[in-house]
Amino acid sequence: MTMNWSEQVVLVTGGTGSFGRKFVEIMLNEYCPRKLIVFSRDELKQHEMRAAGLDHPSLRYLLGDVRDAQRLERALSDVTVVVHTAALKQVPACEQNPFEAVQTNIIGSKNVIDAAINRGVRRVIALSTDKAVNPINLYGATKLCAEKMFVQSNAQTDAHETRFSCMRSGNFLGSRSSVIPTFAEQRKQGKITVTDPRMTRFWITLDHAARFVVRCLERMHGGEIFVPKIPSMKLLDMAQAVAPDCQIECVGIRPGEKLHEVLLSDDEARNSVETEEMFVIQPAHHRSRENWQDGVPLAEGFRYASDTNSEWLTAEDLYKLVEEAAPPLSLMPNSTEHRVQ
């Protein structure tokens, strides 16, 4: 299923975030939609995006919050594609401010769904996280709720053309909230803190994630949760790669953290198929069964977890990806004189 992007009006909620900026950049440079709208609540970040060169006659910046249903519905006038990235994402902040997390991540998602249906948006994709699988913190629980709402909304839109899907991913390399900038900053003091030496995480670059979302938008039928095939890495190995000459202190796992993350549970695998670049969790409603017939059903008991992943990042892989994804961090000492032997 292809899309003529030159005819699309695309709106990105939370468009000033790390993912949103990369998505906007790729849209402007490669896909040239008829109009591209950045919808976010931070005027300073919008100004910084413009100052960084993300400006174009087809690009619009709108101030607004997904909590504001009326403003969101007005913003979606004439929009054909929505990429929903706006969320409160910091686990400790969500734990300490639970009602705020619910207001943004759950009620805000409901507002996006309602406005999209009311305005006749054609395709909507929401960014989710591995923390939504068997969640143990509030952030993961709110993202699980958002996933359920987006998937189920397809069963209620038979009379409409609006279709909803989700993209569930791991941690973004090069984002402002990535652990790598934290390690790079700690390196200056000669000591790196790691919660648990056994901890593993999934990793994906912003560029890979943004391009994957584009492909999902082009292929979605509605109701899918798309899971990209991405590598894992131990946090301890990452710390040693970023700061090989530093002391590493293990401080213990934090409240709300898992030792390993799961992108696809064994229960979800029974309703999923595999393609060359992704897993597709199909919805339970009636529309799902005639779609994705080119996908391969997963084996009984399959589970896509960061500790049993078949693809792992090496130190060299990490250097290359970070230098491509976050040029300011290319000054890592490892990138020249501290190569791992």
C-alpha angles and dihedrals in degrees: 000000000000132000131213097225093189088070096048130100105208126195123191117198111210086018094162093062122101094267094040093054092051092047091050091048093052093044092052096044102040114015104033101202118200089250133001120198127196108203115189142130100234113088093184093057090048089053090049091051091053091046090051090059101264093134130116138150089255094050122093129185116208125184113220146115126239086228088069104078095184094052091045093052091051090048091054094058108129091000117140102180130037126191107193112205102140111120146126100255109171108104097210093046091051091048091051095042104035098161091052090052091051092047094053105031100037108020090036090053090049089053091052091051094047094046092047092053093044092049096043097242109179103213133016126182124185125203114234136174143231086248088073090071110091089339122213097178133055094248091058091044093053091049090049089053090049091051091051092050094049094047095045093046088074090066089058099050103067090124091049135060095227114120126190131201138158136226113211116197145161130245120322116239110219097019121132091249095047118123091233096076087048092053091046091053094045090050089071088066094048096243132090123197120216122181097215128354091222095055117121132188139186114245133201131168120239090241093054091046094049094048090046090055090052090054091046091052090052094049104034121119094182132275099042126131106211118209118189121216103246137161130261131220135185113246088227092055090048092051091049091049094050095042111017094166097047131099112252118215121194108215101179133259114298127233110278095021127120126212090228132012129226124213096181123023125212089247091054091045091071088066097040141090133203129228129178095275105021153015118244119208104205122215121249095230123101099266095064104074101068092052131082095021088154090063122098116236114241123247119260110274095017113158127180105212134159094238097050097038116136093218122065134181116236123205090258091051089051094051091051095047094046093048089051096042102038113022094184088064093053086094088078105135089231091066091072122007104015104059114160110246 
